[in-house]
């Protein structure tokens, strides 16, 4: 183990942190095997005190979950993923309007 003035190197600490995060993600996925996080396996990042689970090219374009722990970020990711699959109220309203117009035309 490389030491720097009696302290563990930053690289080693980062590796330990990453390994712990991967283990926490694995535990979450085992506990929730059918969840979007378990199936899609988003990438994990840490920014300051927050964990970010990301599926896609960027936070702006992907599906994102943010939380204070790995599990919280994965739960938020699951919620966002599932919310994207549900039709919004606006879409449902448009569908009803289209159907009623089609029925009236017959």
C-alpha positions, 0 to 999 in steps of 0.5 A: 500500500502506497503511503503519503506522509503516513496517509493512505494514498488518494488513489487507494481511498478512491478504489476502496470507495468505488469497491464499497459502492459496487458492493452496495449496488450489488446488495440493492440489486439482489434485494430488488432483482426485477427493479430497473436498477437491477436490470439496467445497471446504471453507472454510479457517481459521487458528487460531494455528499450525493450519489448519482445513478445514471443511465444514458449519456448525461444527466440532461439526456439520461435517466437519473437518480440522486440520493445521499446513499447508493441505495437512495440513488438507486431507489430514486433511479427506479422511480424516475425510470418507472415514471418515464414508462407511465403515460402522463395525464396530458397524454391520457387526455390527448388519447381520450380526445382522439378516441372521442373524435374518432367515435363521433366521426363514425 
